[in-house]
Amino acid sequence: MSVEVWTYLLVGLSFAGYIYIGYYNRVRDTKGFYVAGQGVPAVANGAATAADWMSAASFISMAGIIAFLGYDGAIYLMGWTGGYVLLALLLAPYLRKFGQYTVPDFVGDRYYSQAARAIAAVAAVFISFTYVAGQMRGVGIVFSRYLQVEIWLGVVIGMIIVAFFAVLGGMKGITWTQVAQYSVLILAYLIPAFALAFIITGIPVPQMAITFGDIIPRLEGIQTELGLGSYINSSRPMIDVLAITIALMAGTAGLPHVIVRFYTVPSVRAARYSAGWALLFIALLYTTAPALASFAKLNLIDTLNGVSVEAVQNEPSLSWARSWETTGLLSFEDKNGDGVYSLTSGDANEVSIDRDIIVLATPEVAGLSAPIIALTAAGGLAAALSTASGLLLVISSSLSHDLYYRLIKPTATEGERLMVGRLVIFGAILVAGYFGINPPGFVAEVVAFAFGLAAASFFPLILLGIFDKRINSTGAISGMIVGLVFTTVMIVGQRSVQLLGTPEPMIGPFFGITAQGIGTVGMILNFVITYAVSHATEAPPQEVQDMVESVRIPRGAGAASGH
């Protein structure tokens, strides 16, 4: 069977499974809709968290970034993995002990302010829409290539699938669907990586192959020869590397759709265990990504550099290149008319490769079997859809639970709240689809903007809210507004060419820090303003201080001494 037939088969079977799981786990109450009834086992929640967190950026785009940027691409690897460790060890157990449904719920109760709750809800929606744009873009890319449809139609198909299990099953349906999606995406990532490791180095384990297979020196030599720049040295200012890494770390720890996963388990103990399981599941992909990136880059250079125009047009082994060319994500131009395409830097380069196709195209470039190629497509879709569904639920809960129920109509019945939540998801899917069709950047870049916004808004409030009982609502509101507004303005200003259509960026790098790292500056501003304003104004009510104190103290502590 052809690649297309295998893709229809595996994608169809996986989608049928997701829909069945969503239908089987449909919910009829708000607790099931928002936090899965708080009955998800730790191992299952770990797999769901990994799928929720490892988005299209991790599966589709991260290895592509590392392949293109080399050393500089490692900032995504360090930032995202370091951020999850930060969340799992520093914040997750305490957030579960607070026992709320959403991050705005935590902010509203901890800072005893409906205004803080409303701002946090708006921030959660803003961040989630920014993030979900990258996921829908990933869905469109996969469908565009493997199902031979336009990117916009691929996005629409993904919207319909997500709408079904998100609207019907809420968090419960999403959770168990994400467990299945993790199984699909991790197999789809590891199988090609193990196959490529063995083909290129004779060592079947990717992590060992990149260490002992002499891959990086070979790649460095080839890149230097072609003028593509160094693979092992940074071309960014180190201040920008540091800022992006910190923004990704703090942003991970402040992402509302990841934090809410720790509300779905039965206890604080289960939250700790699920964090550990999630870290293990995440590590399987993230320790493989650098190896896959180097294998992919070597394969592409060996295959495309110096290939003839005639071969690209007619050679059966290069049919994959013609297929990707129809999507517009791979293009060839014989600029000097010598009948041969050259991969090099600058204006002399005759092969244009969108970095978002690297992981998806690599099994075809390496000549792996059709089932493996189709499985990779199914994995990319699983990664994008799992995160998209979690983000859409955050948007739904922020608008229907935190704004509608908490602020607008506290007397709303269970049925009314569920109806509003489902209607909001429908509206959110339409907006997400638009941004998926008209994205402001490549997948991982768009996701990085969302992490920067989360770092500048939520992370300081959560950290200070847990560990400093003196922080009050005035400081929290001031810090959150300043951090979010500053970061948004800087991102839009630096990316105004893509976002606003200006002839050149309205704002340049901030002391060498680009849009992907500007969230670190916004976070620092948030910390400083929140702390300074809080300590210059009236302390929180005593009951709030007592609540913060109780959350940090393990149950039973002090019992033996009578304290």
C-alpha positions in Angstrom: 0.0 0.0 0.0 1.1 3.6 -0.7 2.1 6.1 2.0 -1.2 7.9 1.5 -3.3 4.7 2.0 -1.4 3.8 5.2 -1.8 7.4 6.4 -5.6 7.3 5.9 -5.7 4.0 7.7 -3.6 4.8 10.7 -4.9 8.4 11.1 -8.5 7.1 10.6 -8.0 4.4 13.2 -6.4 6.7 15.7 -9.1 9.4 15.2 -11.8 6.8 15.6 -10.2 5.7 18.9 -10.0 9.3 20.2 -13.7 9.9 19.3 -14.8 6.7 21.0 -12.8 7.5 24.2 -14.3 11.0 24.2 -17.8 9.6 23.9 -17.3 6.9 26.5 -16.0 9.4 29.0 -18.6 12.0 28.4 -19.6 14.1 31.5 -22.7 15.6 32.9 -21.4 17.8 35.7 -18.9 20.6 36.0 -16.4 18.8 38.2 -16.0 16.1 35.5 -15.9 18.8 32.8 -13.2 21.0 34.4 -11.1 18.6 36.5 -12.2 15.0 35.4 -13.9 14.5 38.7 -10.4 14.6 40.4 -10.2 10.8 40.0 -7.5 10.3 37.4 -4.7 7.8 38.5 -1.2 9.2 38.8 0.3 7.1 35.9 -2.5 8.0 33.5 -2.3 11.7 34.5 1.4 11.5 33.9 0.9 10.3 30.4 -1.9 12.9 29.8 0.3 15.6 31.1 3.1 14.6 28.8 0.8 14.6 25.8 -0.7 17.9 26.9 2.7 19.5 27.4 4.5 17.9 24.4 2.7 19.9 21.7 3.2 20.2 18.0 6.2 22.3 18.9 7.9 19.4 20.6 7.0 16.7 18.1 7.0 18.6 14.8 9.1 21.7 15.3 11.7 21.2 18.0 14.0 18.8 16.2 13.6 21.0 13.1 14.8 24.0 15.1 17.8 22.1 16.5 18.6 20.8 12.9 18.6 24.3 11.5 20.1 26.3 14.5 22.3 23.6 16.1 23.6 24.9 19.4 21.1 27.8 19.5 18.2 25.3 19.0 19.1 23.7 22.3 17.6 26.6 24.2 14.2 25.1 23.5 15.3 21.8 24.8 16.8 23.3 28.0 14.0 25.7 28.6 11.1 23.4 28.2 12.5 20.4 30.1 13.9 22.6 32.9 10.6 24.4 33.2 8.7 21.2 33.7 11.1 20.1 36.5 10.5 23.6 38.0 6.7 23.1 37.9 6.7 19.5 39.1 9.0 20.1 42.1 8.3 23.6 43.1 4.6 24.4 42.4 2.5 21.4 41.4 1.9 19.8 44.9 1.0 23.2 46.5 -1.4 24.1 43.7 -3.1 20.7 44.1 -3.4 21.4 47.8 -5.2 24.6 47.1 -7.8 22.4 45.4 -9.2 24.8 42.8 -10.4 24.2 39.3 -8.3 26.7 37.4 -5.4 29.0 37.6 -7.7 32.1 37.7 -9.5 30.3 40.6 -6.2 30.1 42.5 -5.4 33.8 41.7 -8.9 34.9 42.7 -8.9 33.1 46.1 -5.3 33.6 47.0 -5.4 37.3 46.3 -9.0 37.7 47.6 -10.0 39.8 44.5 -12.5 39.4 41.8 -10.5 41.9 39.7 -7.4 39.7 40.0 -9.5 36.7 39.0 -10.9 38.5 35.9 -7.4 39.7 34.8 -6.0 36.2 35.3 -8.9 34.7 33.2 -8.3 37.2 30.4 -4.5 36.4 30.5 -5.2 32.6 30.4 -7.4 33.1 27.3 -4.8 35.3 25.7 -2.0 32.9 26.3 -4.0 29.9 25.3 -5.1 31.4 22.0 -1.4 32.3 21.2 -0.4 28.7 22.0 -3.2 27.0 20.2 -2.4 28.8 17.0 0.8 26.8 16.8 -1.1 23.5 17.3 -3.6 24.1 14.6 -0.7 25.1 12.2 0.9 21.7 13.0 -2.4 19.9 12.2 -2.6 21.8 8.9 1.0 20.9 7.9 0.4 17.1 8.5 -2.9 17.0 6.6 -1.5 19.1 3.8 1.3 16.7 3.0 -0.1 13.3 3.8 -3.8 13.6 2.9 -3.0 15.9 -0.1 -5.4 18.7 1.0 -4.9 22.4 1.5 -3.5 23.5 4.8 -6.8 25.4 5.7 -8.8 22.2 5.1 -6.4 20.2 7.3 -7.0 22.8 10.1 -10.8 22.5 9.7 -10.6 18.7 9.9 -8.6 19.0 13.1 -11.0 21.5 14.5 -13.9 19.1 14.0 -12.2 16.2 15.8 -11.1 18.3 18.7 -14.5 19.9 19.1 -16.1 16.4 19.4 -14.2 15.0 22.3 -13.5 18.4 24.0 -17.2 19.5 24.0 -18.6 16.1 24.9 -16.2 14.8 27.4 -14.6 17.9 28.9 -11.5 17.3 31.0 -12.4 13.7 31.6 -12.7 12.9 27.9 -9.6 15.0 27.1 -7.6 13.2 29.8 -8.2 9.7 28.6 -7.9 10.8 24.9 -4.5 12.3 25.8 -3.3 9.0 27.3 -4.0 7.3 23.9 -2.5 10.2 22.0 0.7 10.0 24.1 1.0 6.3 23.2 0.7 7.2 19.5 3.0 10.2 19.5 5.9 8.5 21.4 5.9 5.4 19.2 5.7 7.6 16.1 8.8 9.6 17.4 10.9 6.7 18.7 10.5 4.1 15.9 11.9 6.4 13.1 14.6 7.7 15.4 15.8 4.1 16.3 15.7 3.1 12.7 17.7 6.2 11.5 20.3 5.7 14.3 20.9 2.2 13.1 21.0 3.1 9.4 23.4 6.0 9.9 25.7 4.8 12.7 25.0 1.1 13.2 24.0 1.9 16.8 20.3 1.4 17.3 19.8 3.6 20.3 19.6 7.3 19.2 21.1 8.7 22.5 24.1 6.4 22.1 24.4 6.9 18.4 24.8 10.7 18.7 27.4 10.2 21.4 29.5 7.5 19.9 28.6 7.6 16.2 30.7 10.6 15.2 27.6 12.4 14.0 28.2 15.9 15.3 31.8 16.3 14.0 30.6 15.1 10.6 27.7 17.6 10.6 29.9 20.4 11.7 32.4 19.7 8.9 29.7 19.6 6.2 28.0 22.7 7.4 31.2 24.6 7.5 32.1 23.5 4.0 28.7 24.6 2.7 28.8 27.9 4.5 25.8 27.1 6.6 27.4 28.2 9.8 28.6 26.3 12.9 26.4 23.5 14.3 28.1 23.6 17.7 28.6 27.3 18.4 26.1 30.0 19.2 25.3 32.8 16.8 22.9 34.6 19.2 24.0 37.0 21.9 24.4 35.1 25.1 22.0 37.5 26.9 19.3 36.4 24.4 20.1 32.7 24.9 19.8 33.1 28.6 16.6 35.2 28.3 14.9 32.7 26.0 15.8 29.8 28.2 14.5 31.5 31.4 11.3 32.6 29.6 10.6 29.0 28.4 11.3 27.6 31.9 9.2 30.1 33.8 6.6 30.0 31.1 6.3 26.2 31.4 5.8 26.5 35.1 3.0 29.1 34.5 1.1 27.5 31.7 -2.5 27.2 32.7 -3.3 24.1 30.6 -0.4 22.2 32.2 -1.1 23.4 35.8 -4.8 22.3 35.6 -3.6 18.7 35.0 -2.5 18.5 38.7 -6.1 19.4 39.8 -7.4 16.2 38.1 -5.7 13.7 40.5 -7.3 12.5 43.9 -4.6 13.9 46.2 -1.4 15.9 46.7 0.5 12.6 46.9 -1.0 11.6 43.5 0.0 15.0 42.1 3.7 14.3 43.1 3.6 10.8 41.6 2.0 12.0 38.3 4.6 14.7 38.0 7.3 12.1 38.2 5.6 9.8 35.7 5.1 12.8 33.3 8.8 13.7 33.6 9.8 10.1 32.6 7.4 10.1 29.7 8.6 13.5 28.5 12.3 12.5 28.8 11.7 9.7 26.3 11.1 12.2 23.5 13.3 15.0 24.7 16.5 13.0 25.0 15.8 11.6 21.5 15.2 15.0 19.8 18.9 16.2 19.5 19.8 12.9 17.9 16.9 12.9 15.5 17.7 16.5 14.5 21.3 15.6 13.6 20.2 12.5 11.6 17.6 14.6 9.8 20.1 17.3 8.9 22.7 14.8 7.6 20.0 13.1 5.5 18.7 16.3 4.0 22.1 17.6 3.0 23.2 14.2 1.6 20.0 13.9 -0.4 19.4 17.4 -1.6 22.7 19.1 -2.0 24.0 18.7 -5.5 20.9 16.8 -6.7 20.0 17.5 -10.4 16.8 19.3 -11.5 15.9 16.3 -13.6 16.2 14.0 -10.6 13.9 16.1 -8.4 11.3 16.2 -11.2 11.4 12.5 -12.2 13.4 10.3 -9.7 11.0 7.9 -7.8 13.2 8.1 -4.7 12.5 11.8 -4.6 8.8 11.6 -4.9 8.6 12.8 -1.3 10.3 16.1 -2.3 7.7 16.7 -5.0 4.9 16.0 -2.6 6.3 18.5 0.0 6.9 21.0 -2.8 3.1 21.0 -3.5 2.5 22.2 0.0 4.8 25.2 -0.4 6.9 24.1 2.6 9.8 22.9 0.3 10.9 24.7 -2.8 13.6 24.5 -5.4 15.1 27.3 -7.6 18.0 26.7 -10.0 19.3 30.3 -9.7 22.5 29.9 -11.7 21.0 27.6 -14.3 23.6 24.8 -13.9 20.9 22.1 -13.6 21.9 21.3 -10.0 20.4 22.5 -6.7 22.9 23.7 -4.1 22.3 23.9 -0.3 24.3 26.8 1.0 23.8 30.1 2.9 22.5 33.4 1.8 21.2 34.3 -1.7 23.1 31.4 -3.3 20.9 28.9 -1.6 18.7 27.1 -4.1 16.7 24.8 -1.7 14.2 26.4 0.8 13.1 24.1 3.6 10.5 25.0 6.2 11.9 23.8 9.5 8.4 22.5 10.5 8.7 19.6 8.0 11.9 18.2 9.3 10.5 15.5 11.6 7.6 14.6 9.3 9.7 14.4 6.2 12.7 12.5 7.7 11.3 9.0 7.5 10.6 9.5 3.8 14.0 11.1 3.1 15.6 8.0 4.8 13.5 5.6 2.7 11.7 4.0 5.7 8.7 1.9 5.0 5.2 3.4 4.3 3.7 2.3 7.7 6.4 4.1 9.6 5.9 7.3 7.5 2.2 7.1 8.2 2.7 6.5 11.9 4.8 9.7 12.0 1.9 11.6 10.5 -0.5 10.1 13.1 2.0 11.0 15.8 2.3 14.6 14.7 -1.5 14.9 14.7 -1.7 13.3 18.2 0.8 15.8 19.6 -1.0 18.8 18.1 -4.5 17.7 18.9 -3.7 16.7 22.5 -2.4 20.1 23.4 -5.0 21.9 21.4 -7.8 20.2 23.4 -6.2 21.1 26.7 -5.8 24.7 25.6 -9.4 24.9 24.4 -10.6 23.6 27.8 -8.6 26.4 29.6 -10.2 29.0 27.4 -13.6 27.4 28.1 -13.1 27.3 31.9 -11.6 30.8 32.0 -14.6 32.3 30.3 -17.4 30.1 31.5 -16.3 29.2 35.1 -14.0 32.1 36.1 -15.9 34.9 34.4 -19.5 33.8 33.8 -20.1 31.7 36.9 -17.7 33.4 39.4 -18.4 37.0 38.3 -21.4 37.4 36.1 -24.0 34.8 37.3 -23.0 33.0 40.6 -26.5 31.5 40.7 -26.0 29.6 37.4 -27.1 25.9 37.6 -24.8 23.0 36.7 -26.7 22.7 33.3 -26.2 26.3 32.5 -22.5 26.3 33.3 -21.9 23.2 31.2 -23.9 24.7 28.3 -21.8 27.9 28.4 -18.6 25.9 28.7 -19.4 23.9 25.6 -20.5 27.0 23.6 -17.3 28.7 24.5 -15.3 25.8 23.2 -17.1 26.0 19.9 -16.3 29.7 19.6 -12.7 29.2 20.7 -12.2 26.5 18.1 -13.3 28.9 15.4 -10.8 31.5 16.5 -8.0 28.9 16.9 -8.7 27.6 13.4 -8.3 31.1 12.0 -4.9 31.5 13.7 -3.9 28.0 12.5 -4.6 29.1 8.9 -2.9 32.5 9.4 -0.2 31.9 11.9 2.2 34.7 13.1 5.3 32.4 12.7 6.5 28.8 12.6 5.1 26.4 15.2 7.8 26.5 17.9 8.2 30.3 17.6 4.5 30.9 18.1 4.6 28.6 21.1 7.6 30.4 22.5 5.6 33.6 22.5 2.9 31.9 24.6 5.5 30.7 27.1 6.9 34.3 27.4 3.4 35.6 28.1 2.9 32.9 30.8 6.2 33.7 32.4 5.4 37.4 32.5 2.0 37.0 33.9 1.3 33.8 35.9 4.7 32.5 37.2 5.5 35.4 39.6 1.9 35.4 41.0 1.9 31.6 41.6 5.4 31.5 43.1 5.0 34.5 45.3 1.4 33.5 46.2 2.7 30.2 47.6 5.9 31.3 49.3 5.2 34.8 50.5 2.1 35.3 52.5 2.7 39.1 52.6 1.9 39.5 48.8 -1.5 41.2 48.5 -4.1 41.8 45.8 -2.9 45.3 44.9 0.6 44.1 44.2 -0.6 41.0 42.3 -2.8 43.0 40.0 -0.2 45.7 39.4 2.5 43.1 38.6 0.4 41.0 36.4 -0.9 43.9 34.3 2.6 45.4 33.8 4.2 42.1 33.0 1.6 41.1 30.5 1.2 44.5 28.8 5.0 45.0 28.5 5.6 41.5 27.0 2.7 41.8 24.6 3.8 45.2 23.3 7.4 44.1 22.9 6.4 40.9 21.0 4.0 42.7 18.7 6.5 45.5 18.2 9.4 43.1 17.4 7.2 40.9 15.2 5.1 43.7 13.6 6.2 42.7 10.1 4.4 39.3 10.5 1.6 40.5 12.8 0.7 43.9 11.5 2.2 44.0 8.0 4.6 46.8 8.7 7.6 47.2 6.3 10.1 46.7 9.2 9.9 45.9 12.9 8.4 48.7 15.0 10.7 47.8 18.0 14.2 46.3 17.9 15.7 43.8 20.3 15.6 45.0 23.9 19.3 45.2 24.9 19.9 42.2 22.7 16.8 40.3 23.8 14.5 39.2 21.0 10.7 38.5 21.1 11.1 34.9 22.2 13.0 35.9 25.3 11.3 39.2 26.2 9.0 37.3 28.6 12.0 37.1 31.0 12.1 40.9 31.2 8.3 41.0 31.7 8.6 38.4 34.5 11.3 40.4 36.3 9.1 43.5 36.1 6.2 41.5 37.5 8.2 40.2 40.4 9.6 43.6 41.3 6.3 45.5 41.1 4.3 42.8 42.8 6.8 42.6 45.7 7.3 46.3 46.1 3.6 47.3 45.9 2.6 44.5 48.2 5.1 45.5 50.9 4.2 49.2 50.5 0.5 48.6 51.0 -1.8 46.9 53.5 -1.1 43.2 54.3 -3.6 40.5 53.1 -6.4 39.5 55.6 -5.2 37.1 58.3 -7.3 34.3 57.0 -5.6 34.5 53.6 -2.2 34.5 55.3 -3.3 31.4 57.4 -4.4 29.7 54.2 -1.0 30.2 52.6 0.7 29.0 55.7 -1.4 25.9 55.8 -0.8 25.0 52.1 3.0 25.0 52.7 2.9 22.8 55.8 2.5 19.0 55.2 -0.5 17.4 56.9 0.4 16.3 60.4 3.5 18.5 60.7 4.1 19.6 64.3 1.7 17.1 65.7 4.3 15.4 67.9 5.4 18.7 69.5 1.9 20.1 69.9 2.5 23.0 67.5 
